[in-house]
């Protein structure tokens, strides 16, 4: 920038000397013109000095602007971030109802039957399954359905066992004789199947709070034997 300033100064000095070279001969040849020109010298000098200052200062200012533009980093405009949508609150999923572990339940029934009865057969197993169901809390209606399906199977096994043990299929004196034991076994089958069907009907009525109504007897067995009363009470 200094070098450009000096170059500009030299140009304006040459201009001044050129003007002087043109004026001096006039001064020598015409004394009157000499007087007039001398009177104009202060004004002309002031004008030339002003022009020199303006042009020179303008060049300096341009150089400053160039230097400033070359060194100043552009301002970064921070764009406002869009508002983040609020995370939706997901409802807590209810735990899935646990099914009844029939295999484990049956193993416990067999163990208790062997310890309680002198003989383990389908009738004693059926009886023990009812007893165990009457002391096992029912967590959900699905467990009651599983239990009563299981109990129906045991009731048919017990009825068949009694049928064979009493020999009612073997005619005596030309006719079949029904034993009281077999009649009781058949009644148990009918009762068990009916309770099972009522449990399935109760499962289709979620508005019935059977667990609260049966508490503290909300067991696997009692859900079935009291299902009819629960249904009648809530439909009347």
FENGIFEN-V167110 format. One record per pair of residues at least 24 apart in sequence whose C-alpha atoms are under 10 Angstrom apart, sorted by the first residue. I is the first residue (numbers start at 1). J is the second residue. D is the distance in Angstrom with one decimal. If there is no record, write none. Layout:
((I,J,D) (I,J,D))
This chain:
((1,59,8.9) (1,60,7.4) (1,62,9.9) (1,63,6.7) (1,64,8.9) (1,67,9.9) (2,60,8.9) (4,56,9.5) (4,59,8.4) (4,60,8.9) (4,63,9.6) (5,56,6.9) (5,57,9.1) (5,59,7.7) (5,60,7.5) (6,56,9.6) (8,52,8.8) (8,55,8.7) (8,56,7.0) (8,59,8.9) (9,52,8.0) (9,53,9.9) (9,55,10.0) (9,56,7.9) (11,52,9.9) (12,48,8.7) (12,49,9.4) (12,51,9.3) (12,52,6.9) (12,55,9.9) (12,56,9.7) (13,52,9.5) (15,48,9.5) (16,45,9.1) (16,48,8.2) (97,139,7.9) (97,140,6.5) (97,141,8.8) (97,142,7.5) (97,143,8.5) (98,139,7.9) (98,140,7.7) (98,142,8.0) (98,143,7.6) (99,139,8.9) (99,140,8.3) (99,141,9.3) (99,142,6.3) (99,143,5.4) (99,144,9.1) (99,145,9.4) (99,146,7.5) (99,147,9.7) (100,138,8.9) (100,139,9.0) (100,140,9.2) (100,142,7.7) (100,143,4.9) (100,144,8.1) (100,145,9.0) (100,146,6.3) (100,147,7.2) (100,220,9.9) (101,143,8.6) (101,146,8.7) (101,147,9.2) (102,143,9.3) (102,146,7.5) (102,147,7.4) (102,149,10.0) (102,150,7.5) (105,129,8.7) (105,132,8.8) (105,133,9.2) (105,136,9.9) (105,147,9.2) (105,150,10.0) (106,132,9.8) (106,150,9.0) (108,132,8.8) (109,133,9.5) (121,157,9.5) (121,158,8.0) (121,161,8.1) (122,154,7.0) (122,155,8.2) (122,156,9.0) (122,157,5.9) (122,158,4.7) (122,159,8.4) (122,160,8.7) (122,161,6.5) (122,162,8.7) (123,154,8.2) (123,155,7.9) (123,156,9.7) (123,157,7.8) (123,158,4.6) (123,159,7.8) (123,160,9.5) (123,161,7.4) (123,162,7.8) (123,185,8.6) (124,158,8.2) (125,154,7.6) (125,155,9.4) (125,157,9.6) (125,158,8.3) (126,150,9.9) (126,151,7.2) (126,152,9.3) (126,153,9.2) (126,154,5.5) (126,155,6.3) (126,156,9.4) (126,157,8.4) (126,158,6.7) (126,159,10.0) (126,188,10.0) (127,151,9.7) (127,154,9.2) (127,155,9.1) (127,158,9.3) (129,154,8.4) (129,221,9.2) (130,154,9.9) (130,220,9.0) (130,221,6.6) (130,222,9.7) (131,221,8.1) (132,219,9.5) (132,220,8.8) (132,221,8.3) (133,219,6.6) (133,220,5.1) (133,221,4.9) (133,222,8.1) (133,223,9.8) (134,217,8.1) (134,218,8.7) (134,219,5.6) (134,220,6.2) (134,221,4.7) (134,222,6.3) (134,223,9.2) (135,217,8.3) (135,218,9.0) (135,219,6.2) (135,220,7.8) (135,221,8.0) (135,222,9.2) (136,217,9.3) (136,218,8.4) (136,219,5.3) (136,220,6.0) (136,221,8.0) (136,222,9.7) (137,211,9.8) (137,215,9.6) (137,216,8.9) (137,217,7.8) (137,218,5.9) (137,219,4.1) (137,220,6.1) (137,221,8.9) (137,222,9.4) (137,223,9.7) (138,211,8.2) (138,217,9.3) (138,218,6.0) (138,219,4.8) (138,220,4.9) (138,221,8.5) (138,222,9.0) (138,223,7.9) (139,211,8.4) (139,218,8.4) (139,219,8.3) (139,220,8.6) (140,203,9.5) (140,210,9.7) (140,211,8.3) (140,218,9.7) (140,219,9.9) (140,220,9.3) (141,199,7.8) (141,200,8.6) (141,202,8.1) (141,203,6.1) (141,204,9.7) (141,206,9.4) (141,210,8.9) (141,211,9.0) (141,220,8.9) (141,223,8.4) (142,199,9.3) (142,200,9.0) (142,203,7.7) (143,219,9.9) (143,220,7.3) (144,196,8.6) (144,199,7.0) (144,200,8.8) (144,203,9.2) (144,219,8.3) (144,220,5.3) (144,221,7.7) (144,222,9.2) (144,223,6.8) (144,224,7.3) (145,195,9.9) (145,196,7.0) (145,197,8.9) (145,198,9.6) (145,199,6.3) (145,200,6.5) (145,202,9.8) (145,203,8.3) (145,220,8.7) (145,223,9.4) (145,224,8.7) (146,196,9.3) (146,199,10.0) (146,220,9.3) (147,196,8.8) (147,220,6.6) (147,221,8.0) (147,224,9.3) (148,192,7.5) (148,193,8.1) (148,194,9.9) (148,195,7.6) (148,196,5.2) (148,197,8.8) (148,199,7.9) (148,200,9.5) (148,220,8.0) (148,221,7.9) (148,223,9.5) (148,224,7.3) (149,192,9.1) (149,193,8.4) (149,195,9.9) (149,196,6.6) (149,197,9.4) (149,199,9.9) (150,196,9.6) (151,189,9.3) (151,192,7.1) (151,193,8.7) (151,195,10.0) (151,196,8.5) (151,221,9.4) (152,188,9.2) (152,189,6.9) (152,190,9.1) (152,191,9.3) (152,192,5.8) (152,193,6.0) (152,194,9.5) (152,195,9.3) (152,196,7.5) (153,189,9.0) (153,192,9.4) (153,193,9.4) (154,189,8.9) (154,192,9.6) (155,185,7.6) (155,186,8.5) (155,187,9.7) (155,188,6.7) (155,189,5.3) (155,190,9.0) (155,191,9.5) (155,192,7.2) (155,193,8.8) (156,185,8.4) (156,186,8.4) (156,188,8.9) (156,189,6.3) (156,190,9.6) (156,192,9.6) (156,193,9.8) (157,185,9.7) (157,189,9.5) (158,182,9.4) (158,185,6.8) (158,186,9.1) (158,188,9.1) (158,189,8.7) (159,183,8.9) (159,184,8.6) (159,185,4.9) (159,186,6.1) (159,187,9.2) (159,188,8.2) (159,189,7.3) (160,185,8.5) (160,186,9.3) (161,185,9.2) (162,186,9.4) (191,225,8.9) (192,224,8.5) (192,225,8.6) (193,224,9.9) (194,224,8.8) (194,225,9.1) (194,228,9.5) (195,221,9.4) (195,222,9.8) (195,223,8.7) (195,224,5.0) (195,225,5.9) (195,226,8.3) (195,227,7.2) (195,228,7.9) (196,223,9.6) (196,224,6.4) (196,225,8.8) (196,227,9.2) (197,224,8.7) (197,227,9.4) (197,228,9.8) (198,223,9.2) (198,224,6.8) (198,225,8.7) (198,226,9.0) (198,227,5.8) (198,228,6.3) (198,229,9.9) (198,230,9.7) (198,231,8.5) (199,223,7.1) (199,224,5.6) (199,225,8.8) (199,226,9.1) (199,227,6.1) (199,228,8.4) (199,231,9.7) (200,224,9.3) (200,227,9.3) (201,227,8.5) (201,228,9.2) (201,231,8.4) (202,227,6.6) (202,228,8.4) (202,230,8.0) (202,231,6.8) (203,227,9.8) (205,231,8.4) (205,234,9.6) (207,234,9.0) (208,233,9.6) (208,234,7.1) (208,235,9.9) (209,234,9.8))
